[in-house]
């Protein structure tokens, strides 16, 4: 793989723990991620990503200057949605606003569309996460609508937006 995405490495666990111990990042991710996030949590996540079925889980470290700066992954859905993948990502706050995530989203989409039978990749950021919505728009995703009162995060009911990018786009 070329560009800014690379396979996870076991030695990325410490940096991953540092990134995911930032409450500003966790506040925009789904629940289930430990806080504070320990190096051992990172080791477990990396091991799971490295052993995952490469036709079902497309998981990469976002690399900046050779060091992990974030994570991006797409997960193939099942049943009638088996040719669709859901995208998720996060980036260290010190790298925000530099276009890195837009490049990463474009790169993972190109990787998936060129190597698999997946036709559609979608993401569901919180509607008030303007930066994440902008990343998707700049990476060629279209907003399909607002999912009203679709999530509860930190005790607050939140809307989400549905974005997608098709292989043919």
C-alpha positions in Angstrom: 0.0 0.0 0.0 1.3 3.4 -0.9 0.2 6.8 0.4 -0.5 7.6 4.0 -2.2 4.3 4.9 -0.3 1.3 6.1 -0.9 -1.9 8.0 -1.0 -1.7 11.8 2.2 -2.7 13.6 2.4 -4.0 17.2 4.6 -1.0 18.1 1.8 1.4 17.3 -0.1 0.5 20.5 1.5 3.2 22.6 0.7 6.0 20.1 -2.9 4.6 19.7 -3.3 4.8 23.5 -2.2 8.4 23.5 -4.6 9.3 20.6 -7.6 7.6 22.1 -7.1 9.1 25.6 -8.1 12.4 24.1 -11.8 13.0 25.1 -12.3 15.3 22.1 -11.8 12.3 19.8 -13.8 9.8 21.9 -16.8 12.2 22.1 -17.3 11.7 18.3 -16.8 7.9 18.2 -19.2 5.1 19.1 -19.3 3.8 22.7 -17.3 0.7 23.8 -13.8 2.3 23.6 -12.2 2.3 27.0 -11.3 5.5 28.7 -8.6 6.1 29.5 -7.2 4.0 26.7 -4.2 1.8 27.7 -1.4 0.5 25.7 -2.8 -3.0 26.3 -6.1 -1.9 24.7 -4.1 -0.8 21.6 -2.3 -4.1 21.5 -5.6 -6.0 21.6 -7.1 -3.8 18.8 -4.0 -4.1 16.6 -3.9 -7.9 17.0 -7.6 -8.1 16.1 -7.1 -5.9 13.0 -4.1 -7.9 11.8 -5.9 -11.2 12.2 -9.2 -10.0 10.6 -10.5 -11.4 7.3 -9.0 -9.0 4.7 -12.1 -9.3 2.5 -14.4 -8.3 5.4 -12.3 -5.7 7.4 -10.2 -3.1 5.8 -8.2 -1.6 8.7 -5.2 0.7 8.4 -3.1 3.1 10.5 -3.0 6.6 9.1 0.7 7.3 9.0 2.3 10.7 9.2 6.1 10.9 9.1 6.3 7.1 9.6 4.3 7.3 12.9 0.7 6.3 13.4 -1.5 9.4 13.6 -4.9 7.8 13.5 -7.0 5.0 12.3 -9.3 4.3 9.4 -11.3 1.1 8.7 -14.3 -0.1 6.7 -16.3 -3.1 7.6 -18.2 -5.2 5.1 -21.9 -5.5 6.0 -23.7 -8.8 5.6 -26.8 -10.4 4.1 -28.4 -8.1 1.5 -25.8 -5.4 2.4 -22.8 -7.7 1.7 -21.5 -5.3 -1.1 -21.6 -2.3 1.2 -19.0 -1.3 3.8 -19.3 1.1 6.8 -16.4 3.5 7.2 -15.1 4.8 10.5 -12.0 6.9 11.3 -10.2 9.2 13.8 -7.1 11.3 13.8 -4.8 12.7 16.5 -5.9 16.2 17.3 -2.4 17.5 16.6 -3.0 16.6 12.9 -6.4 18.2 12.5 -7.0 20.7 9.8 -4.1 19.5 7.5 -6.1 17.5 5.0 -4.7 14.2 6.2 -8.0 12.6 6.9 -9.5 13.6 3.5 -6.4 11.9 1.9 -6.9 8.8 4.0 -10.6 8.6 3.2 -9.9 8.9 -0.5 -7.1 6.3 -0.3 -9.2 3.7 1.5 -12.0 4.1 -0.9 -9.7 3.6 -3.9 -8.2 0.6 -2.2 -11.6 -1.1 -1.5 -13.2 -0.3 -4.8 -10.2 -1.5 -6.8 -9.7 -4.8 -4.9 -13.2 -6.0 -3.9 -16.7 -6.3 -5.1 -18.0 -3.6 -2.7 -20.2 -1.1 -4.5 -21.0 1.4 -1.7 -19.1 2.8 1.3 -21.0 4.8 3.8 -20.3 6.7 7.0 -22.6 8.1 9.7 -20.9 11.0 11.5 -22.8 13.0 14.2 -24.6 15.8 12.4 -22.9 18.5 14.5 -19.4 17.1 13.7 -18.8 19.7 10.9 -15.2 18.7 10.4 -16.0 15.0 9.8 -18.9 15.9 7.5 -16.5 18.2 5.5 -13.9 15.4 5.2 -16.5 13.1 3.6 -17.7 15.8 1.3 -14.2 16.6 0.1 -13.5 12.9 -0.4 -16.4 12.6 -2.8 -19.2 11.3 -0.5 -22.7 12.6 -0.8 -25.0 13.4 2.1 -28.1 11.3 1.8 -29.9 12.8 4.7 -30.2 13.4 8.4 -30.9 10.5 10.8 -32.9 12.3 13.5 -32.4 11.4 17.1 -30.4 8.4 15.9 -27.9 8.1 18.7 -27.3 8.7 22.4 -23.8 9.8 23.2 -22.7 10.9 26.7 -26.3 11.1 27.7 -27.2 13.4 24.9 -29.6 12.5 22.0 -27.8 13.3 18.7 -28.7 13.4 15.0 -26.4 11.7 12.6 -25.9 12.3 8.9 -25.8 9.5 6.3 -23.0 9.9 3.7 -22.1 7.5 0.9 -19.8 7.1 -2.0 -20.4 4.6 -4.8 -17.8 2.8 -6.8 -19.2 4.5 -9.9 -18.8 8.0 -8.4 
